[in-house]
Amino acid sequence: MAKLTVDNPGFVSVLPVKAKASRKNRAVLRERGATLFDPKDFLARIGNGRSIGKYRKGQIVFSQGDSADAVFYIQKGKAKLTVVSEQGKEAVIAILSVGEFFGEGCLAGQAQRIATVTAMTDAVIARLEKPAIVQVIHQEPAFSEMFIAHLLGRTIRVEADLVDQLFNSSEKRLARMLLLLANFGKEAKPEPIIAKISQETLAEMIGTTRSRVSFFMNKFRKLGFIAYNGSIEHGIEVHSSLLNVILHDQPRIEN
């Protein structure tokens, strides 16, 4: 935490603090006339280089090949990250939910978007221009901590996805994806009801065919691991018992 200095009792300063500062520390800072920097509050407000947009389901946030000049943060809703090959084949490589950043490649020298992001539901998304987010990363440790945590989480997720793709069967990959979509294993509270999603999208995400997804979805429903009425596009209820599918025979990487 930065050292507090108050040269003028009437001046209210803004200090960077850890996201999980104790109530006692917060009270002390308030008594000294300091205002805490809250990253989520910062992202929820329009300001210099910051804007907030509302997107309808199916609306594109940015497209593959667009200029990469900003980072985005999801306030509400879900979005999917897709890539199209030169042959026209599309693959869903990630599902993004509340509290996630995307488009951060521009901070590493990426000049053009290498993927397309599309809203899967009605969504509210904050846009931070590159100079604005670079400035806040340098000036506010609380924001830097939050952003680094996101980057580390994304790296771990990519590694887990690679292991999943290389070693697990399509049945286990589907079970894992359904659990991830329902927020199982994340800090956020699980959301047993997954919003509308098609079998084609699930197939693209785990690298298999629609017919295999249909087969395993029916199997999971018969075993009581999931529940849905009619088409899965009307919503899927995911039960924690689905964890049983992926807890057995987990791949082990030996040195």
DRENMI-645864 format. One line per field, with one value per residue (C-alpha): residue number from 0; residue in three letters; chain; x, y, z. Coordinates in nm, 3 decimals, decimal comma. Last residue first. Layout:
! residues N
pos = (NUM | ...)
code = (ALA | ...)
unit = (A | ...)
east = (X | ...)
north = (Y | ...)
up = (Z | ...)
***
This chain:
! residues 255
pos = (254 | 253 | 252 | 251 | 250 | 249 | 248 | 247 | 246 | 245 | 244 | 243 | 242 | 241 | 240 | 239 | 238 | 237 | 236 | 235 | 234 | 233 | 232 | 231 | 230 | 229 | 228 | 227 | 226 | 225 | 224 | 223 | 222 | 221 | 220 | 219 | 218 | 217 | 216 | 215 | 214 | 213 | 212 | 211 | 210 | 209 | 208 | 207 | 206 | 205 | 204 | 203 | 202 | 201 | 200 | 199 | 198 | 197 | 196 | 195 | 194 | 193 | 192 | 191 | 190 | 189 | 188 | 187 | 186 | 185 | 184 | 183 | 182 | 181 | 180 | 179 | 178 | 177 | 176 | 175 | 174 | 173 | 172 | 171 | 170 | 169 | 168 | 167 | 166 | 165 | 164 | 163 | 162 | 161 | 160 | 159 | 158 | 157 | 156 | 155 | 154 | 153 | 152 | 151 | 150 | 149 | 148 | 147 | 146 | 145 | 144 | 143 | 142 | 141 | 140 | 139 | 138 | 137 | 136 | 135 | 134 | 133 | 132 | 131 | 130 | 129 | 128 | 127 | 126 | 125 | 124 | 123 | 122 | 121 | 120 | 119 | 118 | 117 | 116 | 115 | 114 | 113 | 112 | 111 | 110 | 109 | 108 | 107 | 106 | 105 | 104 | 103 | 102 | 101 | 100 | 99 | 98 | 97 | 96 | 95 | 94 | 93 | 92 | 91 | 90 | 89 | 88 | 87 | 86 | 85 | 84 | 83 | 82 | 81 | 80 | 79 | 78 | 77 | 76 | 75 | 74 | 73 | 72 | 71 | 70 | 69 | 68 | 67 | 66 | 65 | 64 | 63 | 62 | 61 | 60 | 59 | 58 | 57 | 56 | 55 | 54 | 53 | 52 | 51 | 50 | 49 | 48 | 47 | 46 | 45 | 44 | 43 | 42 | 41 | 40 | 39 | 38 | 37 | 36 | 35 | 34 | 33 | 32 | 31 | 30 | 29 | 28 | 27 | 26 | 25 | 24 | 23 | 22 | 21 | 20 | 19 | 18 | 17 | 16 | 15 | 14 | 13 | 12 | 11 | 10 | 9 | 8 | 7 | 6 | 5 | 4 | 3 | 2 | 1 | 0)
code = (ASN | GLU | ILE | ARG | PRO | GLN | ASP | HIS | LEU | ILE | VAL | ASN | LEU | LEU | SER | SER | HIS | VAL | GLU | ILE | GLY | HIS | GLU | ILE | SER | GLY | ASN | TYR | ALA | ILE | PHE | GLY | LEU | LYS | ARG | PHE | LYS | ASN | MET | PHE | PHE | SER | VAL | ARG | SER | ARG | THR | THR | GLY | ILE | MET | GLU | ALA | LEU | THR | GLU | GLN | SER | ILE | LYS | ALA | ILE | ILE | PRO | GLU | PRO | LYS | ALA | GLU | LYS | GLY | PHE | ASN | ALA | LEU | LEU | LEU | LEU | MET | ARG | ALA | LEU | ARG | LYS | GLU | SER | SER | ASN | PHE | LEU | GLN | ASP | VAL | LEU | ASP | ALA | GLU | VAL | ARG | ILE | THR | ARG | GLY | LEU | LEU | HIS | ALA | ILE | PHE | MET | GLU | SER | PHE | ALA | PRO | GLU | GLN | HIS | ILE | VAL | GLN | VAL | ILE | ALA | PRO | LYS | GLU | LEU | ARG | ALA | ILE | VAL | ALA | ASP | THR | MET | ALA | THR | VAL | THR | ALA | ILE | ARG | GLN | ALA | GLN | GLY | ALA | LEU | CYS | GLY | GLU | GLY | PHE | PHE | GLU | GLY | VAL | SER | LEU | ILE | ALA | ILE | VAL | ALA | GLU | LYS | GLY | GLN | GLU | SER | VAL | VAL | THR | LEU | LYS | ALA | LYS | GLY | LYS | GLN | ILE | TYR | PHE | VAL | ALA | ASP | ALA | SER | ASP | GLY | GLN | SER | PHE | VAL | ILE | GLN | GLY | LYS | ARG | TYR | LYS | GLY | ILE | SER | ARG | GLY | ASN | GLY | ILE | ARG | ALA | LEU | PHE | ASP | LYS | PRO | ASP | PHE | LEU | THR | ALA | GLY | ARG | GLU | ARG | LEU | VAL | ALA | ARG | ASN | LYS | ARG | SER | ALA | LYS | ALA | LYS | VAL | PRO | LEU | VAL | SER | VAL | PHE | GLY | PRO | ASN | ASP | VAL | THR | LEU | LYS | ALA | MET)
unit = (A | A | A | A | A | A | A | A | A | A | A | A | A | A | A | A | A | A | A | A | A | A | A | A | A | A | A | A | A | A | A | A | A | A | A | A | A | A | A | A | A | A | A | A | A | A | A | A | A | A | A | A | A | A | A | A | A | A | A | A | A | A | A | A | A | A | A | A | A | A | A | A | A | A | A | A | A | A | A | A | A | A | A | A | A | A | A | A | A | A | A | A | A | A | A | A | A | A | A | A | A | A | A | A | A | A | A | A | A | A | A | A | A | A | A | A | A | A | A | A | A | A | A | A | A | A | A | A | A | A | A | A | A | A | A | A | A | A | A | A | A | A | A | A | A | A | A | A | A | A | A | A | A | A | A | A | A | A | A | A | A | A | A | A | A | A | A | A | A | A | A | A | A | A | A | A | A | A | A | A | A | A | A | A | A | A | A | A | A | A | A | A | A | A | A | A | A | A | A | A | A | A | A | A | A | A | A | A | A | A | A | A | A | A | A | A | A | A | A | A | A | A | A | A | A | A | A | A | A | A | A | A | A | A | A | A | A | A | A | A | A | A | A | A | A | A | A | A | A | A | A | A | A | A | A)
east = (0,844 | 0,502 | 0,181 | -0,125 | -0,457 | -0,760 | -0,888 | -1,209 | -1,287 | -1,417 | -1,747 | -1,806 | -1,810 | -2,151 | -2,283 | -2,265 | -2,583 | -2,612 | -2,953 | -2,948 | -3,138 | -3,392 | -3,115 | -3,079 | -3,386 | -3,673 | -3,673 | -3,332 | -3,163 | -2,802 | -2,615 | -2,928 | -2,781 | -3,043 | -2,955 | -2,582 | -2,647 | -2,872 | -2,602 | -2,344 | -2,527 | -2,616 | -2,253 | -2,140 | -2,392 | -2,275 | -1,921 | -1,607 | -1,353 | -1,462 | -1,576 | -1,701 | -1,921 | -2,062 | -2,147 | -2,316 | -2,512 | -2,659 | -2,644 | -2,924 | -2,817 | -2,674 | -2,879 | -2,663 | -2,495 | -2,215 | -2,120 | -1,811 | -1,471 | -1,466 | -1,473 | -1,828 | -1,915 | -2,203 | -2,010 | -1,711 | -1,923 | -2,064 | -1,712 | -1,579 | -1,862 | -1,806 | -1,431 | -1,500 | -1,726 | -1,486 | -1,218 | -0,936 | -0,563 | -0,479 | -0,788 | -0,804 | -0,430 | -0,469 | -0,775 | -0,589 | -0,301 | -0,544 | -0,722 | -0,395 | -0,300 | -0,642 | -0,618 | -0,271 | -0,396 | -0,700 | -0,488 | -0,256 | -0,554 | -0,680 | -0,336 | -0,274 | -0,608 | -0,514 | -0,163 | -0,305 | -0,071 | 0,101 | -0,201 | -0,421 | -0,205 | -0,180 | -0,559 | -0,618 | -0,352 | -0,505 | -0,865 | -1,082 | -1,419 | -1,677 | -1,929 | -2,298 | -2,449 | -2,767 | -2,674 | -2,417 | -2,244 | -1,988 | -1,609 | -1,413 | -1,052 | -0,700 | -0,767 | -0,508 | -0,200 | -0,102 | 0,188 | 0,149 | -0,105 | -0,323 | -0,350 | -0,572 | -0,882 | -1,072 | -1,128 | -1,351 | -1,574 | -1,898 | -1,852 | -1,639 | -1,678 | -1,362 | -1,218 | -1,529 | -1,409 | -1,513 | -1,405 | -1,387 | -1,087 | -0,867 | -0,963 | -1,228 | -1,169 | -1,436 | -1,454 | -1,798 | -1,976 | -2,173 | -2,385 | -2,308 | -2,005 | -1,771 | -1,438 | -1,280 | -0,927 | -0,863 | -0,668 | -0,659 | -0,762 | -1,013 | -0,889 | -1,117 | -1,422 | -1,515 | -1,811 | -2,039 | -2,412 | -2,566 | -2,754 | -2,777 | -2,484 | -2,483 | -2,166 | -1,963 | -1,686 | -1,340 | -1,064 | -1,129 | -1,433 | -1,745 | -1,790 | -1,828 | -1,460 | -1,356 | -1,615 | -1,468 | -1,113 | -1,198 | -0,949 | -1,007 | -1,062 | -0,847 | -0,960 | -0,765 | -1,081 | -1,163 | -0,819 | -0,864 | -1,207 | -1,069 | -0,787 | -1,035 | -1,263 | -0,970 | -0,826 | -0,915 | -0,866 | -0,527 | -0,495 | -0,412 | -0,469 | -0,686 | -0,634 | -0,891 | -0,742 | -0,886 | -0,626 | -0,349 | -0,020 | -0,184 | 0,062 | -0,040 | 0,227 | 0,127 | 0,000)
north = (-3,516 | -3,677 | -3,518 | -3,691 | -3,709 | -3,747 | -4,104 | -4,022 | -3,667 | -3,566 | -3,758 | -3,734 | -3,355 | -3,391 | -3,454 | -3,075 | -3,043 | -2,837 | -2,704 | -2,632 | -2,358 | -2,332 | -2,402 | -2,741 | -2,848 | -3,029 | -2,954 | -2,959 | -3,138 | -3,228 | -3,494 | -3,706 | -4,015 | -3,993 | -3,626 | -3,697 | -3,968 | -3,741 | -3,472 | -3,735 | -3,842 | -3,486 | -3,376 | -3,673 | -3,583 | -3,219 | -3,329 | -3,279 | -3,008 | -2,903 | -2,548 | -2,620 | -2,903 | -2,680 | -2,415 | -2,670 | -2,808 | -2,463 | -2,238 | -2,063 | -1,954 | -2,209 | -2,268 | -2,399 | -2,059 | -2,131 | -1,841 | -1,658 | -1,777 | -2,037 | -2,417 | -2,442 | -2,128 | -2,290 | -2,243 | -2,409 | -2,708 | -2,744 | -2,725 | -2,991 | -3,231 | -3,173 | -3,235 | -3,549 | -3,690 | -3,578 | -3,791 | -3,629 | -3,622 | -3,359 | -3,137 | -3,136 | -3,071 | -2,776 | -2,644 | -2,663 | -2,462 | -2,202 | -2,180 | -2,132 | -1,851 | -1,684 | -1,700 | -1,545 | -1,265 | -1,200 | -1,191 | -0,946 | -0,721 | -0,721 | -0,653 | -0,377 | -0,218 | -0,214 | -0,095 | 0,221 | 0,448 | 0,221 | -0,001 | 0,312 | 0,473 | 0,163 | 0,128 | 0,483 | 0,476 | 0,153 | 0,274 | 0,115 | -0,022 | -0,135 | -0,402 | -0,439 | -0,751 | -0,896 | -1,260 | -1,442 | -1,115 | -1,169 | -1,140 | -1,209 | -1,328 | -1,228 | -0,859 | -0,642 | -0,452 | -0,688 | -0,517 | -0,676 | -0,424 | -0,481 | -0,846 | -0,735 | -0,774 | -0,939 | -0,874 | -1,089 | -0,983 | -1,115 | -1,392 | -1,487 | -1,815 | -1,921 | -2,081 | -2,113 | -2,240 | -2,129 | -2,294 | -2,049 | -2,206 | -1,917 | -2,009 | -1,828 | -1,762 | -1,719 | -1,561 | -1,581 | -1,327 | -1,336 | -1,088 | -0,792 | -0,579 | -0,743 | -0,563 | -0,457 | -0,355 | -0,107 | -0,035 | -0,358 | -0,262 | -0,508 | -0,828 | -1,063 | -0,865 | -0,648 | -0,630 | -0,819 | -0,828 | -1,174 | -1,088 | -0,711 | -0,502 | -0,208 | 0,003 | 0,167 | 0,418 | 0,489 | 0,699 | 0,982 | 0,879 | 0,663 | 0,472 | 0,098 | 0,024 | 0,266 | 0,115 | -0,227 | -0,103 | 0,067 | 0,336 | 0,435 | 0,802 | 0,946 | 1,204 | 1,066 | 0,926 | 0,750 | 0,589 | 0,461 | 0,318 | 0,139 | -0,007 | -0,141 | -0,281 | -0,480 | -0,418 | -0,693 | -0,501 | -0,377 | -0,002 | 0,278 | 0,622 | 0,910 | 1,230 | 1,462 | 1,801 | 1,996 | 1,875 | 1,994 | 1,809 | 1,469 | 1,186 | 0,822 | 0,572 | 0,349 | 0,000)
up = (-1,544 | -1,539 | -1,664 | -1,525 | -1,707 | -1,478 | -1,465 | -1,278 | -1,167 | -1,512 | -1,524 | -1,149 | -1,177 | -1,345 | -0,992 | -0,942 | -1,147 | -1,466 | -1,570 | -1,943 | -2,127 | -2,410 | -2,664 | -2,499 | -2,699 | -2,527 | -2,157 | -1,994 | -1,707 | -1,632 | -1,433 | -1,384 | -1,553 | -1,829 | -1,881 | -1,906 | -2,166 | -2,372 | -2,364 | -2,457 | -2,773 | -2,878 | -2,837 | -3,047 | -3,320 | -3,320 | -3,398 | -3,191 | -3,107 | -2,758 | -2,837 | -3,187 | -3,060 | -2,785 | -3,044 | -3,272 | -2,977 | -2,930 | -2,625 | -2,440 | -2,094 | -1,854 | -1,539 | -1,253 | -1,205 | -0,960 | -0,728 | -0,848 | -0,733 | -1,010 | -0,984 | -1,117 | -1,314 | -1,512 | -1,836 | -1,670 | -1,566 | -1,918 | -2,064 | -1,828 | -1,915 | -2,288 | -2,258 | -2,056 | -2,329 | -2,605 | -2,443 | -2,251 | -2,327 | -2,588 | -2,572 | -2,191 | -2,162 | -2,403 | -2,220 | -1,888 | -2,035 | -2,171 | -1,833 | -1,646 | -1,883 | -1,845 | -1,466 | -1,476 | -1,703 | -1,482 | -1,165 | -1,344 | -1,418 | -1,059 | -0,915 | -1,169 | -1,074 | -0,706 | -0,793 | -0,958 | -1,153 | -1,405 | -1,480 | -1,484 | -1,752 | -1,970 | -1,949 | -2,071 | -2,345 | -2,490 | -2,495 | -2,229 | -2,338 | -2,081 | -2,180 | -2,095 | -2,246 | -2,394 | -2,439 | -2,650 | -2,741 | -3,017 | -3,003 | -3,323 | -3,322 | -3,427 | -3,377 | -3,548 | -3,424 | -3,141 | -2,965 | -2,623 | -2,490 | -2,799 | -2,696 | -2,406 | -2,623 | -2,340 | -1,972 | -1,754 | -1,464 | -1,611 | -1,867 | -2,166 | -2,356 | -2,532 | -2,846 | -3,063 | -3,401 | -3,749 | -4,073 | -4,363 | -4,540 | -4,427 | -4,071 | -3,864 | -3,492 | -3,226 | -2,880 | -2,722 | -2,504 | -2,180 | -1,987 | -1,759 | -1,674 | -1,926 | -1,962 | -2,292 | -2,393 | -2,674 | -2,994 | -3,192 | -3,546 | -3,687 | -3,856 | -3,663 | -3,562 | -3,265 | -3,028 | -3,268 | -3,185 | -3,148 | -2,828 | -2,805 | -2,689 | -2,448 | -2,448 | -2,174 | -2,243 | -2,105 | -2,261 | -2,014 | -1,816 | -1,811 | -1,487 | -1,422 | -1,478 | -1,202 | -0,967 | -1,040 | -0,981 | -0,647 | -0,551 | -0,191 | -0,107 | 0,170 | 0,427 | 0,720 | 0,882 | 0,555 | 0,554 | 0,909 | 0,824 | 0,519 | 0,724 | 0,979 | 0,710 | 0,578 | 0,234 | -0,010 | -0,334 | -0,219 | -0,203 | -0,445 | -0,291 | -0,413 | -0,217 | -0,062 | 0,021 | 0,313 | 0,560 | 0,322 | 0,329 | 0,375 | 0,317 | 0,308 | 0,212 | -0,080 | 0,000)
***
